[in-house]
């Protein structure tokens, strides 16, 4: 998995003691990378939302877009 600097993504937070301080979707314990792994496996945003119901489809789309714009491996 590629390394992404999530610090400028409004949908992601790093909280010491929460999931080991790893980047998670704001207000959840869902790792931001899990959203991208689902995408790599071919899941639609709606399917990802079914897997992680605490993350809205809107947040999933924003996280995917941020990752694509901040990772050379994901840019089309």
Secondary structure, DSSP 8 states (H G I E B T S, - for coil): -----GGG-TTEE--TTSGGG--EETTSS-BHHHHHHHHHTT--HHHHHHHSTTS-HHHHHHHHHHHHHH-TTT--
